[in-house]
Amino acid sequence: MLLSLGMLMLSATQIYTIFTVQLFAFLNLLPVEADIAAYTFDNKTESFEDLPARFGYRLPTEGLKGFLIGARPENACEPIEPPPRDNLTGAFIVLIKRFECNFDVKVLNAQKAGYRAAIVHNVNSDDLISMGSNDLDIMKQIDIPSVFVSEETANSLKEDYIYDKGGHVVLMPDFSLPLEYYLIPFLIIVGICLILIVVFMITKFVQDRRRARRSRLHKDQLKKLPIHKYKKGTWAPDPIPPPVEDVHFRH
């Protein structure tokens, strides 16, 4: 039993070590944020950080290439103008201004207008926020992906990479996983290891107690031991040997 528990403990420790190493390696390989790759007609390239929305479809693995159009009206809180129809081969991505209505409403209006994706930008701030939806009915209707960017990114996109200036953008997907996807398995492994350690310690304690009990004499055995009774005045101590310095080894 003790041997099997020891082997189980060793196996759990190995699993924990391997899992920890792979977890840190995995996290180092994953990008923290997705990127927007922007290109001009003369091959100028620039990358911008974004943050994917928590609703709508995910971006394809190879990314989504499209021509960037500014929304009209800019906030997309009402139906917006559709993309140009003179380009039948490329997708169009709309750039939308933040505020004045919910994010899901903006993206749904972009989808209804015929855009393949939406980029919502901040106003008077370069902070990136995670766009969410609190309306289940609207969220179910959204099929296109959307991302959030800073105001500085939006200004750069408008200046150099808009469709009217011959530019295009590629929305790259975010391959990172939410915290709970790798934290929960990690905690489960740690919990299993702790449980096994407790079981091992309890088992060892019980076995030590049993071993100690087996080494003791039983009551019946104690009764069989001979008993010597001494009376007062009849017992004399053994003579004490003389000190070493009083012993002579020469004649």
C-alpha positions in Angstrom: 0.0 0.0 0.0 2.8 2.4 1.0 4.7 1.5 -2.2 1.7 2.1 -4.4 1.1 5.5 -2.8 4.7 6.4 -3.2 4.6 5.6 -6.9 1.4 7.6 -7.2 3.0 10.5 -5.5 6.0 10.3 -7.9 3.6 10.2 -10.8 1.7 13.2 -9.6 4.9 15.2 -9.0 6.1 14.4 -12.5 2.7 15.4 -14.0 2.8 18.7 -12.0 6.4 19.5 -13.1 5.7 18.7 -16.8 2.4 20.7 -16.7 4.1 23.7 -15.1 7.0 23.7 -17.7 4.6 23.4 -20.6 2.3 26.0 -19.2 5.0 28.7 -19.0 6.4 27.7 -22.4 2.9 27.9 -23.8 2.2 31.3 -22.3 5.5 32.6 -23.6 4.6 31.6 -27.2 1.1 33.1 -27.1 0.7 36.7 -28.2 -1.0 38.8 -25.6 -2.9 40.9 -28.1 -3.9 40.6 -31.7 -2.4 43.0 -34.3 -3.7 45.0 -37.2 -1.3 45.0 -40.1 -1.7 48.0 -42.3 -0.3 48.4 -45.9 -0.2 51.4 -48.3 -0.2 51.2 -52.1 3.6 51.8 -52.0 4.2 48.9 -49.6 4.6 50.9 -46.4 3.7 48.6 -43.5 2.8 49.3 -40.0 1.3 47.2 -37.1 -1.2 48.3 -34.5 -2.4 46.7 -31.3 -6.0 45.9 -30.8 -8.3 44.0 -28.5 -10.9 41.5 -29.8 -14.6 41.9 -28.8 -16.3 39.3 -26.6 -19.1 38.8 -29.1 -19.4 38.0 -32.7 -17.3 35.5 -34.7 -13.6 35.0 -34.3 -11.2 36.1 -37.0 -10.0 33.3 -39.3 -6.6 31.8 -38.6 -5.0 33.4 -41.6 -6.4 36.8 -40.7 -9.0 38.9 -42.5 -7.8 41.2 -45.3 -10.0 44.2 -46.2 -10.2 47.8 -47.3 -10.9 50.3 -44.5 -13.8 52.7 -44.7 -14.8 55.3 -42.2 -18.4 54.9 -40.9 -21.1 57.4 -41.9 -22.3 58.4 -39.4 -19.1 57.9 -37.5 -20.6 56.5 -34.3 -22.7 53.8 -36.2 -25.5 54.1 -33.7 -27.9 54.1 -36.6 -27.8 52.4 -40.0 -24.6 53.4 -41.8 -23.7 53.7 -45.5 -22.7 50.5 -47.2 -19.3 49.9 -48.6 -18.5 50.8 -52.3 -19.8 48.3 -54.9 -17.0 49.0 -57.4 -14.7 46.4 -55.8 -16.3 42.9 -56.0 -13.2 40.9 -55.0 -12.2 42.5 -51.7 -13.8 42.7 -48.2 -14.5 46.0 -46.5 -13.9 46.8 -42.9 -15.5 49.8 -41.2 -13.9 52.2 -38.7 -16.3 53.3 -36.0 -16.2 56.0 -33.3 -16.8 55.0 -29.7 -19.6 56.3 -27.4 -23.2 57.4 -27.8 -24.5 53.8 -28.0 -23.5 50.2 -27.1 -20.7 48.4 -28.9 -23.0 45.6 -30.0 -25.4 48.0 -31.7 -22.5 49.6 -33.6 -21.2 46.2 -34.9 -24.6 45.0 -35.8 -25.2 48.1 -37.9 -21.9 47.5 -39.6 -22.9 43.9 -40.4 -26.3 45.0 -41.8 -24.5 47.5 -44.0 -22.4 44.7 -45.6 -19.0 45.1 -43.8 -17.0 41.9 -43.1 -15.5 43.3 -39.8 -15.6 46.4 -37.6 -12.9 48.4 -35.9 -14.1 50.6 -33.0 -11.7 53.3 -31.8 -11.4 55.1 -28.5 -12.0 58.8 -28.1 -9.6 61.1 -26.2 -7.8 58.1 -25.0 -5.4 55.4 -26.1 -6.6 52.8 -23.7 -7.7 49.4 -25.0 -10.9 48.0 -23.6 -12.7 44.7 -24.0 -16.0 45.2 -25.9 -18.9 43.3 -24.4 -22.7 42.9 -24.9 -25.5 42.8 -22.4 -28.2 42.2 -24.9 -28.5 38.5 -25.8 -30.9 39.1 -28.7 -28.4 41.5 -30.4 -25.4 39.4 -29.6 -27.0 36.4 -31.3 -27.4 38.4 -34.5 -23.8 39.4 -34.7 -21.7 37.2 -37.1 -18.8 39.5 -38.0 -15.6 39.9 -35.9 -14.8 43.3 -34.3 -11.8 44.8 -32.5 -11.1 47.8 -30.4 -8.2 50.2 -31.0 -6.8 53.4 -29.5 -7.5 56.9 -30.8 -3.9 57.2 -32.0 -4.2 54.0 -34.0 -7.4 55.3 -35.6 -5.8 58.6 -36.6 -2.9 56.7 -38.2 -5.3 54.4 -40.1 -7.3 57.4 -41.4 -4.2 59.2 -42.4 -2.4 56.6 -44.4 -4.3 53.3 -44.8 -7.9 54.3 -45.7 -9.4 52.8 -48.8 -9.5 56.2 -50.6 -5.7 56.4 -50.3 -5.1 52.9 -51.7 -4.4 51.2 -48.4 -5.7 48.0 -46.9 -5.5 46.3 -43.5 -5.3 42.7 -42.2 -6.9 41.9 -38.9 -4.8 39.2 -37.3 -6.5 36.8 -34.8 -5.7 36.6 -31.1 -4.4 33.1 -30.2 -4.2 33.7 -26.5 -6.6 31.9 -24.2 -8.7 33.3 -21.4 -7.2 33.0 -17.9 -9.7 30.3 -16.8 -8.7 28.0 -19.7 -5.2 27.3 -18.2 -5.7 28.4 -14.6 -8.4 25.9 -13.7 -6.4 22.8 -14.9 -3.4 24.1 -13.2 -5.3 24.4 -9.9 -6.8 21.0 -10.3 -3.3 19.5 -10.7 -2.1 21.3 -7.6 -5.1 20.2 -5.7 -4.6 16.6 -6.6 -1.0 16.8 -5.5 -2.0 18.2 -2.2 -4.6 15.6 -1.6 -2.1 12.8 -2.4 0.4 14.3 0.0 -2.2 14.4 2.8 -3.2 10.8 2.1 0.4 9.7 2.1 1.1 11.4 5.4 -2.0 10.0 7.1 -1.2 6.5 5.8 2.4 6.8 7.1 1.2 8.0 10.5 -1.3 5.1 10.8 1.3 2.5 9.8 3.8 3.9 12.3 1.2 3.7 15.1 0.4 0.1 14.2 4.1 -0.7 14.2 4.6 0.9 17.6 1.7 -1.1 19.0 3.0 -4.4 17.7 6.4 -3.7 19.4 4.7 -3.3 22.8 3.9 -6.3 25.1 0.3 -7.3 25.5 -1.4 -7.2 28.9 -1.4 -11.0 29.1 2.3 -11.0 28.4 3.0 -8.4 31.0 1.2 -10.5 33.6 3.4 -13.5 32.9 6.6 -11.5 33.6 8.2 -12.6 37.0 7.8 -10.2 39.8 10.5 -9.8 42.4 9.5 -8.3 45.7 12.1 -6.7 47.9 11.6 -6.0 51.6 13.0 -3.0 53.4 16.5 -3.6 54.7 17.1 -6.8 52.6 18.4 -5.0 49.6 22.0 -3.9 49.3 23.5 -2.1 46.4 26.2 -3.8 44.3 29.8 -2.8 45.4 31.1 0.1 43.6 34.3 -0.6 41.7 37.4 1.4 42.8 38.3 4.5 40.8 40.6 4.1 37.9 43.4 6.1 39.5 43.4 3.7 42.5 44.0 0.7 40.3 47.7 -0.3 40.0 49.0 -2.1 36.9 52.5 -2.6 38.2 53.8 -4.9 40.9 
